[in-house]
C-alpha cells in the first residue's frame, strides 16, 4: 500500500538512512498528500542513477530526497526552541527537495 509523503516524513525514523524517497508530483509539484515510497535497495541498485531507479522500482514517481536528509531536518525541528507545526515541517522539507537539494 503506497504511503503519502507526509506519512513517510512523520515516520522517517523507521527507514534506513541510505534509502531514497520517491514521490509523485501533483500538478508539477510535491505535496504532503503525494503518493510516495521509500526504496530499500541493494548496494548495486544504490549506484544506479535516480531516473533508472525510478523506472525500475517506482515508475511515475520522481526522486524526492534521501531518508538521512529528512531525518536530519526532522531532528532540527525536534531540537528547535519553539515547536514546529507539522504543516511548517512539510513545507520546509518539500521546499528543500524542490529548490535546494
C-alpha angles and dihedrals in degrees: 000000000000118000129215120250088247092054090051093049093047089053097035094129089066094066132080110260095231093055118109123228119222123191140180117249115230111206088347096308140086115250134184089253094049114128107253143175136195110219119218101204138183120245090259092050091050088062093059119103110260094246090056090047090053094047091051102038110022115013114198094028127102130217110269110174140307115268094243091060092053090045090055092048092049090049089053090051091048091050094048117121089233123045112257112219118231094248090055091047091051093047092050095048093046092047090051092050093048101042114013108035 
